[in-house]
Amino acid sequence: MDFVQIAFLAFAAMATIAALGVITVRNPVHSALLLVLTFFSVACTWIISGAEFLGIALILVYVGAVMVLFLFVVMMLDIDVAPLREGFVRYLPFGLIVAVVMLVEMLTLIGAKAAMATPFADNLGDVPNTKWLAQALFTDFMLPFEVAAVILTIAVIAAVMLTLRRRPGARHQDPSAQARVRASDRIRMVKMDAVKPQAPAAGEEVQS
């Protein structure tokens, strides 16, 4: 067993452990950090297996947007985030541990100098991974690719509709009413004569 296989097994084991931690820990912040570690470990397994484009896309899309996804879920579930903000310092050690593990994985991935396996096809030749993937998506797998795009679009629309549901006591904007507004509806010009206040004479009481 060479160094590349050992690194692949280590990345896969780390991804499995981190994925189990995502669904077992009770702290939402720890769960989000473990989710980042899971995505990063899976991306390392893809890169070391020859799917460089998929690995980089996983890091850029999922790892880069996972915290936005976490905040979106927090807003949908109406979780009180005040304790999370107050306890930022106590989450720092766990975040540092995750960062160190990711750094070790990056160094291990850079150190894997052996030949990479190519799981997609046997006769790719000198075609880059990104070019081959684009040709496969837009030729042989065009229909599944379009179906996946439609499903993702429907999911985005459904998520927006869920967040726009009416709640009692909550204020909502009406874009059409805002577009129809006029200055005369919001501002009233009042003309008043300037009156200089006079000081009360001696012996007179000031009336409130």
C-alpha positions in Angstrom: 0.0 0.0 0.0 1.6 3.2 -1.2 1.3 6.8 0.2 -1.5 7.7 -2.2 -3.8 4.9 -1.0 -3.0 5.6 2.7 -3.9 9.3 2.1 -7.2 8.3 0.3 -8.2 6.0 3.2 -7.3 8.7 5.7 -9.4 11.3 3.9 -12.3 8.9 3.6 -12.2 8.0 7.3 -12.0 11.7 8.3 -15.1 12.4 6.1 -17.0 9.6 7.7 -16.2 10.6 11.2 -17.0 14.2 10.5 -20.3 13.3 8.9 -21.3 11.2 11.9 -20.4 14.2 14.1 -22.7 16.5 12.1 -25.7 14.4 13.0 -24.7 13.5 16.5 -23.5 16.7 18.1 -26.1 18.9 19.7 -24.4 22.3 19.2 -25.4 23.8 15.9 -22.1 25.7 15.6 -20.0 22.5 16.1 -22.3 20.7 13.6 -21.7 23.4 10.9 -17.9 23.3 11.5 -18.0 19.5 11.2 -20.0 19.9 8.0 -17.2 22.1 6.6 -14.7 19.4 7.5 -16.8 16.7 5.8 -17.1 18.6 2.6 -13.3 19.4 2.6 -12.4 15.7 3.3 -14.7 14.5 0.5 -13.1 17.1 -1.9 -9.7 15.8 -1.0 -10.7 12.2 -1.9 -12.0 13.4 -5.2 -8.9 15.4 -6.0 -6.6 12.5 -5.1 -8.8 10.2 -7.3 -8.3 12.4 -10.4 -11.5 14.4 -10.2 -9.8 17.8 -9.7 -12.6 19.9 -11.1 -15.3 18.3 -8.8 -13.1 18.6 -5.8 -12.4 22.3 -6.4 -16.1 22.9 -7.2 -17.1 21.2 -3.9 -14.7 23.4 -1.9 -15.8 26.7 -3.7 -19.5 26.0 -3.7 -20.3 24.0 -0.6 -17.5 24.9 1.8 -17.7 28.5 0.8 -21.4 28.7 1.2 -22.0 26.4 4.2 -22.1 29.1 6.7 -24.7 31.0 4.6 -26.7 27.8 4.6 -26.4 27.5 8.4 -27.6 31.1 8.9 -30.5 30.5 6.5 -31.6 27.5 8.6 -31.2 29.5 11.8 -33.5 32.2 10.4 -36.1 29.7 9.2 -36.2 27.9 12.6 -36.3 31.1 14.6 -33.4 30.0 16.8 -32.2 32.6 19.3 -28.7 33.5 18.1 -27.9 35.8 21.0 -26.2 33.0 23.1 -24.3 31.9 20.0 -22.9 35.4 19.5 -22.0 35.7 23.2 -20.2 32.4 23.3 -17.9 33.1 20.3 -14.8 32.7 22.3 -15.7 29.2 23.6 -16.2 28.0 20.0 -12.8 29.2 19.0 -10.8 26.1 20.2 -13.1 23.7 18.3 -12.8 25.9 15.2 -9.0 25.9 15.5 -9.0 22.1 15.7 -11.1 21.9 12.5 -8.7 24.4 10.8 -5.6 22.4 11.9 -7.2 19.1 10.5 -7.9 20.8 7.2 -4.3 22.2 7.0 -3.0 18.7 7.6 -5.2 17.3 4.9 -4.0 20.0 2.5 -0.3 19.2 3.2 -1.0 15.5 2.8 -2.8 16.1 -0.5 0.2 18.2 -1.7 2.6 15.5 -0.7 0.8 12.8 -2.7 3.1 12.9 -5.8 2.3 9.4 -7.1 0.1 8.7 -10.1 -3.5 9.5 -9.6 -6.3 7.0 -10.4 -8.7 8.0 -13.2 -12.1 6.6 -12.4 -14.0 8.1 -15.3 -12.7 6.4 -18.4 -9.7 4.3 -19.5 -8.7 6.2 -22.6 -8.8 9.9 -21.7 -5.3 10.5 -22.9 -4.1 14.1 -22.3 -7.6 15.6 -22.1 -7.9 17.8 -19.0 -10.4 16.7 -16.4 -12.5 19.9 -16.7 -12.7 19.6 -20.5 -13.7 15.9 -20.4 -16.4 16.6 -17.8 -17.8 19.5 -19.8 -17.9 17.3 -23.0 -19.6 14.5 -21.1 -22.2 16.8 -19.4 -23.3 18.5 -22.6 -23.3 15.5 -24.9 -24.0 12.1 -23.3 -25.6 13.4 -20.1 -27.4 16.5 -21.4 -30.9 15.4 -20.3 -30.0 14.4 -16.7 -28.0 17.7 -16.4 -31.0 19.8 -17.5 -33.4 17.8 -15.2 -31.0 18.4 -12.2 -31.0 22.2 -13.1 -34.8 22.2 -13.1 -35.0 20.4 -9.8 -32.6 22.8 -8.2 -34.5 25.8 -9.5 -37.7 24.4 -8.0 -36.0 23.9 -4.7 -34.8 27.5 -4.7 -38.3 28.8 -5.4 -39.8 26.5 -2.7 -37.2 27.8 -0.1 -38.1 31.4 -1.0 -41.8 30.7 -0.6 -41.3 29.1 2.8 -39.5 32.2 4.1 -42.2 34.5 2.7 -45.0 32.8 4.7 -47.2 35.2 6.7 -46.7 35.2 10.5 -48.9 37.1 13.0 -47.3 40.2 14.3 -44.6 40.3 11.6 -44.3 43.2 9.2 -44.0 42.6 5.5 -43.1 44.8 2.6 -45.5 45.4 -0.3 -43.3 46.2 -3.4 -46.3 47.3 -5.5 -47.5 49.8 -2.9 -43.9 51.1 -2.5 -43.7 51.7 -6.3 -47.0 53.5 -6.4 -46.2 55.9 -3.5 -46.2 59.6 -4.1 -44.5 62.5 -2.3 -47.9 64.0 -1.4 -48.9 60.7 0.4 -45.9 60.8 2.7 -45.1 64.6 3.2 -47.5 67.4 4.2 -46.3 70.9 3.8 -47.6 73.2 6.6 -47.2 77.0 6.4 -47.1 78.8 9.8 -46.4 82.3 10.8 -43.3 82.8 12.8 -44.3 84.1 16.3 -41.7 85.4 18.6 -42.4 84.3 22.2 -42.8 87.2 24.6 -41.5 87.2 28.1 -44.2 87.5 30.8 -44.7 90.9 32.5 -43.9 91.5 36.1 -46.5 90.1 38.4 -48.0 87.8 35.8 -48.0 84.1 36.3 -46.8 81.7 33.6 -49.6 79.5 32.5 -48.6 76.0 31.5 
